[in-house]
Amino acid sequence: MKKVAIIGCGNYMSQCFACPGDWKCLKSATLGEGRFEEESQVIAFVRCECPGRTVAPNTGFAFKLAEMKPDVIHLSSCMAIAKPDCPYHSPEEFAEMITAKTGLEVVLGTHEYM
């Protein structure tokens, strides 16, 4: 079973723009649906807060606190494909920042539930 970390958009979660929080991401990881290749264990869930400047350091810190390192990181669907999208960074820019900090692959998206 893969160990994964998920990074979600704090604005979408707090404002409930079609996302009541993280349940859709957690469900798709547990069932191995959507962008997950297999059933996965979520070891960290990090909220990105505008303007996204701290998401890479906070992600690294979450792994340190969890005392585990995931096999892969997923940007939640609200960060990767939702509209309106982030006014500060593209999903690809977030992925580059996070990969540079952690050395891990970043998958764009988690689920297709709407």
C-alpha positions in Angstrom: 0.0 0.0 0.0 1.4 3.4 -1.0 1.8 6.1 1.6 0.5 9.4 0.3 0.3 13.0 1.4 -2.5 15.3 0.1 -2.3 19.0 -0.2 -5.7 20.8 -0.3 -6.8 24.3 -1.0 -7.6 25.9 2.3 -9.8 28.5 0.6 -12.0 25.9 -1.0 -12.2 23.9 2.2 -13.1 26.8 4.4 -15.5 28.4 1.9 -17.1 25.0 0.9 -16.9 25.7 -2.8 -18.2 22.2 -3.8 -15.8 20.7 -1.2 -16.9 20.3 2.4 -13.3 19.6 3.4 -11.2 16.6 2.7 -13.6 13.7 2.6 -13.6 13.3 -1.2 -9.8 13.1 -1.3 -9.7 10.7 1.6 -12.3 8.4 0.1 -10.6 8.3 -3.3 -7.3 7.4 -1.6 -8.8 4.7 0.6 -10.6 3.1 -2.4 -7.8 3.6 -4.9 -10.1 5.6 -7.2 -9.5 8.8 -9.2 -5.9 9.7 -9.5 -4.7 7.1 -7.0 -3.2 4.0 -8.7 -4.1 1.7 -5.7 -5.6 1.8 -2.3 -3.4 4.2 -0.3 -2.7 5.2 3.2 -2.9 9.0 3.8 -0.1 9.9 6.2 -0.5 13.7 5.9 -3.1 16.2 4.8 -1.7 19.8 4.4 -3.9 22.9 3.8 -2.4 25.4 1.4 -3.2 28.9 2.6 -3.2 32.0 0.3 -0.9 33.0 -1.3 0.7 29.6 -1.2 4.2 30.7 -0.1 4.4 28.3 2.8 3.0 25.2 1.3 6.3 23.6 0.4 7.9 24.2 3.9 4.7 23.2 5.7 4.6 20.0 3.7 8.1 19.1 4.6 7.4 19.9 8.3 4.3 17.7 8.2 6.5 14.7 7.2 8.9 15.5 10.0 6.1 15.7 12.6 4.5 12.5 11.2 8.0 10.8 11.3 7.0 9.2 8.0 7.7 10.1 4.4 5.1 9.4 1.7 5.8 7.6 -1.6 4.0 10.3 -3.5 2.2 13.7 -2.9 -1.2 14.6 -4.5 -2.4 18.1 -5.0 -6.1 17.8 -4.3 -8.6 18.2 -7.1 -9.6 21.6 -5.7 -6.0 22.8 -6.3 -5.4 21.0 -9.6 -8.6 21.3 -11.6 -11.3 23.3 -9.8 -12.6 26.6 -11.2 -12.1 29.3 -10.2 -8.4 28.3 -9.9 -5.7 29.7 -7.7 -4.8 33.3 -8.6 -1.3 32.9 -7.2 0.2 29.8 -8.7 -0.6 27.2 -11.4 -0.9 23.5 -10.3 2.4 22.9 -12.2 4.1 25.7 -10.3 3.0 24.2 -7.0 4.2 20.8 -8.1 7.6 22.2 -9.0 7.9 24.0 -5.6 6.9 20.9 -3.7 9.1 18.5 -5.6 12.1 20.9 -5.2 11.5 20.9 -1.4 10.7 17.2 -0.9 12.2 15.3 -3.9 8.9 13.5 -4.3 6.6 13.1 -7.3 3.5 15.3 -7.2 0.3 14.1 -8.9 -2.1 16.7 -10.0 -5.5 15.8 -8.6 -7.2 13.3 -6.3 -10.7 12.4 -7.4 -13.4 13.0 -10.0 -16.3 13.2 -7.6 -18.4 16.2 -8.2 
